[in-house]
Amino acid sequence: MGKVYLSFMLVLASIQILISQTIVFQQGFRIDKLALQAETEIDTSTYTLEEIEELKESDEQFSIWIDEIADKESKERYYYTVGEEHIRYRRSLKKPGVFFDDEWILIDRDTRVMNHYYIDYKKGLQKTEFPFDRSEVRNIEVNYETKEHKDDRKTILGYDCFRVIVIETIIDDEFGTEINEYDMYVTDEINLPFHLLNTTLKPIVDSCPLQLTTYHKDKGSSFSIMNALQILEGSESDSIELPERFIMAKTLQKR
């Protein structure tokens, strides 16, 4: 009986390893520089020729800086590992050692809170929490308009995806109105809901986006793009379980 039970547990463990998935995303942003230039254009009628040349040079440097950031961002990779209770979010640290040397990020499915465990190079083990829904701590009103286009489909990484558009309007008493439009191609075959990708305030759309374009309507013509590049499965996927080096940070948070 013991051997049968052991065999069953080994089979169960192998199935769990097999179905574990890490979705690898590439994320970047685009800014309409012509629109930005029109919004920030300065009346040069009171400037000298020398000052106008300096302004032009400054604008050119700013344009180059935008391109450099966009190019650097396009090379970054972001990893979401699907778990039953948590989703692990992993990223490459742009400046390791500046604030902390190591991190482990878990998103709680039920509470929609991002738990950030990290080792501060001065303070040691730390844990901070970031709720996706900031309307719980601020006077914010949020509204959604969702449209599904089941006839608009494309295959991404072998998954049949359909198009969904979500318009999110956030009215903040202090910071004004924010309007985001999420245009995505989603699948129901991966248990990574759109609303757990640190996007919307409220839990909108349970399907997993493998292609997502976010238009920031209140910020000119800027938008960001997130595309799934690869899906790691089984033993190749990331581990979710919190490592021993972060256990103490979790214990300290509870005191």
N, C-alpha and C positions, 0 to 999 in steps of 0.2 A: 504493500500500500504506500509506503514511504517513497519508493522508487517511482511509482506512478505519479504521486503528487509532485515530486521533484521534476519529473519530466514535463508535467503540465505547466509548472511555474516557469521552466526554461522556455517552453513554447510561447507562453504568454509574454514573457520578457522580450523574446525575439520579435513578436508581433508589434509590441509597443515601440521597439527600436525601429522597425521597418516603417511604421506609419508616422514617426516623428519627422517634422519638416522644418527647414529653415529657408525662408524666402529672402533672396538677396536682391536688394533694390539699388538702383542708381538714382540719385536725386540731384536736381540742378534748378537753376532759375534763369529767367530771361527778363530783361528790362528794355522797354521801348525807349531807346535813347533820344529819338526825335521828339517823342511826347514829353520825356523828362526835360529836354532842353526847352521846349515851349513853356512848360510849367515854371521853370526856374529862370527864364530869360530876364535879363536885367536891362533897364533903360540906360543906354550908354551915352545919351546926349550930353550928360554933364561930366563925362570922363575925358581925360586927355588921351591922345593917340597911344602913348606909352602904357597907360593904365588899361586901355582896351586890349592891347597886345598881351598884357599880363593875364587879363581875364580869359582870352582865347587859349592861351597856353595852359591855364588852370583847367579849363573845360576839356582840353585834349588829354591832360593827365588823368582827369576824372574818368573819361571814357575808357582809357587804357586800363585803369584800375578795375572798372566794372567787368571788362573782358577777362582780366586775369583771375578775378574771383570766380566768375562763371566757369572758366576753364578748369580751375582747381577743384571746384565743387563737383564737376562732371566726372572726376576721377575717384571721388569718394564712394564707398560702399556701405550700405546699412542693412543689418540682418535682423529679421524677426523670426523667432523660433516659437512654434505653436505648442502650447501645453494645455492641460485640462483646466487648471486654475490660474495659471499665469502665462504671459507671453514675455519671452526675453527679448530685449532690444539691445543690439550691439552695434557699436560704431567704432571707427578708427579715431583715436585721440589726436587732434590736430597739433596740440602742444603738450605732449606728456611731460609731467614733472613740474609744470608751472603752478597748478593748483592742487592736483592730486595725481598719484602715480598709477592707480588701478581703479577700475569700477565694474559694477555689475548692476544692470538695470532690469527690473521685473515690473511688468504692467499687470495689475490685478484685474481679472476679467469682470468680476462683480462690481467692484467699487470704482473702476476706471481711474485708478490712482497709479501713477508711475513712482515706484520705489527705487530710489537711487542710492546704492551702497557704494562707498568709495573710501580710499585711503588718502586722507589729506596729508601732504608732506610735512605739515607742522602739527596738526591736531590729532593725527592718527585715524582710527576707524570712525566713519561717520555714516549717517543715513538721513536723507531728506525725502520728502514726499511732495509730488506735484499732481494735484487733481486736474483731470482734463476739463471738468465742468467748473469753471471759475465763477459761474453765476451763483454758486452756493455761498460764496464769501463776498460777492460784490452785487451791487444793484444793477443787474443786467437783464434785459429782455432779449430773447432769441426766438426767431421764427424760421421755419424751413419750408421749402417747396421742392418736392422730389418728383422726378419723371423717369420712368423706365421705358427703354426702347428695346424691346425683346427682338425686334426685327433687324436691329443694327448689331451685328455680331462680328467677332474676329477670334482667331485661335492664337493664344499666347502661351508659349512654353507647353504646348500640347493640351491646354485647357480651353474649352469652348466658353467664350466670354460674351456678355451682352452689355450694352451701354446704359449707364445711369447718370443723370445729371441732378445735382443737389445745389440749391441756392440757399445760403445761410446768411441771414441778416441779424447782426448783433447791435443792439442799441444800448450803449453804455452812457450813464449819466455824466461820467467824468471825461471819457475819451471820445465821445461821439459815436457815430454809426460806422460799422464795419460790415462790408458785404463781400462774401467769398462765394465763388462758383466752383464746384467740384465736378469735373467732367471725367468719367472713369469707365473702364471696361472691367467687369467683375465676373467672378465665378462663385458658384455655391459649393464647389467641391473642396475648398480649402477653408479650414476653420480659423480664419484670421479676419475678423470683421473690420470693415472700413473705419468704424468709430473707435477702434482701439489703436489706430495709427497716429495718435496725438494730433487729431485734426479737428473734428467738430466738438462743440461744447456738449451736445446731447447725443445719445446713442441712436444715430440715424444710419441705416443700411447695414445689414448683417453680412452681406456678401463680401468677398475678398477682392480688392482691386489689384489687378496686375499691371494696369496702366492708369495713371492718375495725373490729370492736369488741374492745377488750382489757380484760378484767376482771382487776383486781389482787386476787385472792382473799385474800391475806394482809394487805390494807390496807382492811379493812372493805368498804364497798359502792362504792368508787371505781372508775371505768372511764374509758377514753379511746376516742375515736371518730375514724376517719380515712376520709373519703369522697373518691372521685375526682370532681372537678367538671368537668374538661375534659381533652381530649387534643389537644395541639398536634402537628401533623405537618408533615413537609417543612421548608420554609424557616422556618416559624413556631416549630419546636422549638429548644431550647437547643443551643448548641455544646458538645461534650465536650472537644475538644482543649485541652490546657493552654496558656494564653496566654503570650506572651513574658515578661511581667512576673513570672511565677512559675517560669520555667525555672531561674534561679539557685538558688532554694530547693531544687529537686529535685537540682541538682548538689551543693549543700552537704551534703545528707542522705547522699549516697553516700560522702563522704570520711571 
